[in-house]
């Protein structure tokens, strides 16, 4: 997964151009919609309402459908996020090996509740279902990098690795 | 096959060679010989390790301890301490997560020895997952070549005869599914590998894809030949970056070798595979939701029937199997149905891959014959409960059951479990000790369903929300005795009226709790205490 550090809000012209480049590599069919949305997320960090509009007008898929698909999937965000996105696994395997204490420490350290982005746009804290690396639990993912075997004491060390 | 006590793997790629990996291997062999361990310890080299720092790297199985970088002069001490005295050498041990994650395909077999007889995981950690030549050297592709010599009907017959049951959780006989697709009218058919593994606590499919992607391609080729399909999809969960990369690489190499494409091996049979990366939705593991997702829509399950076997992807007959089910196919074709039936129990032949997690001393992946008991799993593979007493196990992620300690001697196979009213699920074994509160655990499971419900049908959308709220109330000291009847009513409603498996099974953990842990539950309501002290209770 790409780091979101160099992202800035593109102008409408840039957006149009970038999206047309992404669309050139596809058949612009309905079945390409999810791969297209994936690529736009990778490029811009999220799918803005302008981007949704551009996809619709350049592919002939109705805007309502583009919106409905994008908002269905967790990995296709339609809201801007911080430079680093933290996913905390709240499923039972991490929960029984100390996940709850780690989550409290994480919320305390960041002064954020799940779903919130910090004022300096550095962090977004989200909860997620199982990430499939349960034998490393409790687990968080930061920008797609997995940090496992966390304890309330090691949370800060992990956060310090990110600028 | 000779059984050894320990297996030492040494990275031996270009970068390792530049850092004296040959000398490390030589030093290992002479140190092992001088301590007279030659019959107990085997040494093997790993020809390709990927982009890992600190090479050469030494992995010792079954503990799956990773040492790096190892210099030839470190070896005598390492062998004496680890292999002779049984103590890890902390100074050389790799602890950084980045490296451990990259070589997880090697270390996931923790607790098992490569010399054990394996079916699904036979190549994981042994065959280089990024090199088709290595795969071919380990009998790879032979099952497909053999299948091409048979008629498609015979291949279907072998799978039917083997009694293989789907490993995604439901346990539907694979051969019957294959036959249905084979017999479905139409010339355009699809084969899909369901790798949208998202059950909490399950990661077997990830390990198979990361460790042995070529076997899945081979199995899909056999399936396509048998059912008459010419196009396939692998739907991989979006979070599984490494699996996505490995499968992409494997497909690319298979195309270069002409194993995928037009007129494969001059047989007139065409087949190619596309990858579809999931975008983060548990429900897409449900087969019809997965089809919707490939078609570019919201992953909402369809109404069944019609089943995908007659009307699947774009309305065409479609075979959908789980990764682990596919991994069983080449060995069955190669060795025959009778051989496969010699493993496991008569109604559930073969092996099952489990992920052992939770409060045990040894966590990780194991492959054992069907019919082993929970007690055996905990004591032999989990090396015992970490602290306290075994209280319950949770199987198969969230759609599995809660198995109370009283059922730990029931054989783990589809039918034995069904008889006692629990489910085997997808292969997670989350072992919980007596520090865990049943109400808290079931609340977390229910929260998962509430979060992952797609919202299409009412019983599931409302039921998961309501059950979660009631359980939260009980755990915060606001429970009433009427809530229990209400929970039962909601679970029944979800089971009877939900459209897909998610809603139909979302009430299972709650029902298991009502059946087996009534006293602990009522203590929360009547006495206002959480016996384990986990719940906040107001």
Interface residues (C-beta under 8 A of the other chain):
Chain A: X1 X29 X30 X31 X32 X33 X34 X35 X37 X38 X65 X68 X69 X72 X73 X74 X75 X76 X90 X91 X92 X93 X95 X96 X97 X128 X129 X130 X131 X132 X133 X134 X135 X136 X137 X141 X144 X145 X146 X147 X148
Chain B: X97 X98 X101 X197 X198 X199 X200 X201 X202 X203 X206 X237 X238 X239 X240 X241 X276 X277 X278 X279 X280 X281 X282 X293 X294 X295 X296 X297 X298 X299 X355 X357 X358 X359 X363 X364 X365 X394 X397 X398 X428 X430 X432 X436 X441 X444 X445 X447 X448 X451 X452 X454
